[in-house]
Amino acid sequence: MHVDAAYGGPAILSSEYGGAVRALSHADSVALDPHKWLFVPVEAGLVLIRDGEAMRSAFSLVPPYIRGHGSAGDVYGLPWFSEYGFQQTRGFRALKVWMTMQQFGLNGYKAAIEDNLSLAQYLADRVRSAPDLGLMAPPSLSVVCFRYLDPSLPDEEAVGALNQALLERLQLSGEAFLTSTELRGRFVLRACIVNYKARASTSTGCSTPYAGSDGS
């Protein structure tokens, strides 16, 4: 059983979602994108495997008589990562993941992720309290879906067009970066807070510098 935890997996470190996400421990493999909620620069991806030898047997092009056994003391040294997937030659992407983990540590990651969750809830509360904004779904992890409401607009198509224009204007301004999605056939604005530098502004209530898309 494989689980795609590319964005949400790190929520296991939070008090709010840790219990639910802990079910990931039952998976045979789990995919994570550290460039999403582990604050690593693009690109960085990893997969956690329960049975490494099964994966190695599936992908390896190295005959059994040449394979080492995973110990630095073996004649052939440590196993090659190229034996565990389709990709052969590769750059040292793991270095930036390792360095970021060393910098944050477990407690640092927990604090940053919980801060992002708090900001998402803060944004949702601000949307609820604004007469010209509508919260389109309960906040999920650090994602908040909302849109601008104008009672003078004649129909749903006009509301969607206005929100799309607002989205483009905001993206081009450089003040923040939102994405969009469709919920129950309606165009909505989508904020996904995955930046450890994001803060609540005391003057406007906005998060800065970014309330970004999954990969920002």
Solvent accessible surface area in square Angstrom, and as a share of the most:
residue,aa,sasa,rsa
1,M,136,0.61
2,H,105,0.47
3,V,40,0.23
4,D,109,0.57
5,A,8,0.07
6,A,17,0.13
7,Y,33,0.13
8,G,19,0.18
9,G,5,0.04
10,P,9,0.06
11,A,0,0.00
12,I,60,0.30
13,L,43,0.22
14,S,4,0.03
15,S,91,0.59
16,E,126,0.57
17,Y,48,0.18
18,G,3,0.03
19,G,56,0.54
20,A,81,0.62
21,V,27,0.15
22,R,132,0.48
23,A,61,0.47
24,L,36,0.18
25,S,73,0.47
26,H,138,0.62
27,A,6,0.05
28,D,69,0.36
29,S,18,0.11
30,V,13,0.08
31,A,25,0.20
32,L,26,0.13
33,D,34,0.18
34,P,0,0.00
35,H,34,0.15
36,K,39,0.16
37,W,0,0.00
38,L,13,0.07
39,F,25,0.10
40,V,5,0.03
41,P,85,0.53
42,V,104,0.60
43,E,93,0.42
44,A,3,0.02
45,G,56,0.54
46,L,53,0.26
47,V,64,0.37
48,L,99,0.49
49,I,59,0.30
50,R,148,0.54
51,D,79,0.41
52,G,31,0.30
53,E,99,0.44
54,A,57,0.44
55,M,42,0.19
56,R,7,0.02
57,S,76,0.49
58,A,78,0.61
59,F,62,0.26
60,S,18,0.12
61,L,146,0.72
62,V,21,0.12
63,P,47,0.30
64,P,108,0.68
65,Y,174,0.66
66,I,58,0.29
67,R,54,0.20
68,G,8,0.07
69,H,161,0.72
70,G,39,0.37
71,S,56,0.36
72,A,86,0.67
73,G,73,0.70
74,D,42,0.22
75,V,144,0.83
76,Y,122,0.47
77,G,22,0.22
78,L,113,0.56
79,P,41,0.26
80,W,139,0.49
81,F,152,0.63
82,S,24,0.15
83,E,6,0.03
84,Y,50,0.19
85,G,16,0.16
86,F,182,0.76
87,Q,78,0.35
88,Q,89,0.40
89,T,130,0.75
90,R,95,0.35
91,G,49,0.47
92,F,151,0.63
93,R,91,0.33
94,A,56,0.44
95,L,76,0.38
96,K,56,0.24
97,V,18,0.10
98,W,150,0.53
99,M,108,0.48
100,T,19,0.11
101,M,80,0.36
102,Q,113,0.50
103,Q,147,0.65
104,F,44,0.18
105,G,30,0.29
106,L,124,0.62
107,N,124,0.63
108,G,26,0.25
109,Y,12,0.04
110,K,75,0.32
111,A,63,0.49
112,A,14,0.11
113,I,0,0.00
114,E,50,0.22
115,D,56,0.29
116,N,0,0.00
117,L,14,0.07
118,S,69,0.45
119,L,12,0.06
120,A,1,0.01
121,Q,82,0.37
122,Y,75,0.28
123,L,32,0.16
124,A,0,0.00
125,D,69,0.36
126,R,111,0.40
127,V,2,0.01
128,R,131,0.48
129,S,86,0.56
130,A,25,0.19
131,P,134,0.85
132,D,63,0.32
133,L,53,0.26
134,G,12,0.12
135,L,46,0.23
136,M,20,0.09
137,A,29,0.22
138,P,111,0.70
139,P,31,0.20
140,S,67,0.43
141,L,34,0.17
142,S,0,0.00
143,V,21,0.12
144,V,0,0.00
145,C,14,0.09
146,F,20,0.08
147,R,14,0.05
148,Y,67,0.26
149,L,69,0.34
150,D,41,0.21
151,P,137,0.86
152,S,93,0.60
153,L,50,0.25
154,P,115,0.73
155,D,75,0.39
156,E,70,0.32
157,E,142,0.63
158,A,25,0.19
159,V,20,0.11
160,G,10,0.10
161,A,61,0.47
162,L,52,0.26
163,N,0,0.00
164,Q,87,0.39
165,A,54,0.42
166,L,62,0.31
167,L,13,0.06
168,E,86,0.39
169,R,183,0.67
170,L,52,0.26
171,Q,54,0.24
172,L,158,0.79
173,S,59,0.38
174,G,51,0.49
175,E,127,0.57
176,A,17,0.13
177,F,76,0.32
178,L,12,0.06
179,T,31,0.18
180,S,44,0.29
181,T,48,0.28
182,E,123,0.55
183,L,43,0.21
184,R,171,0.62
185,G,57,0.54
186,R,75,0.27
187,F,48,0.20
188,V,0,0.00
189,L,11,0.05
190,R,43,0.16
191,A,0,0.00
192,C,0,0.00
193,I,0,0.00
194,V,3,0.02
195,N,30,0.16
196,Y,92,0.35
197,K,119,0.51
198,A,0,0.00
199,R,131,0.48
200,A,46,0.35
201,S,29,0.19
202,T,148,0.86
203,S,98,0.63
204,T,80,0.47
205,G,8,0.07
206,C,78,0.47
207,S,16,0.10
208,T,67,0.39
209,P,52,0.33
210,Y,92,0.35
211,A,7,0.05
212,G,0,0.00
213,S,23,0.15
214,D,37,0.19
215,G,32,0.31
216,S,64,0.42
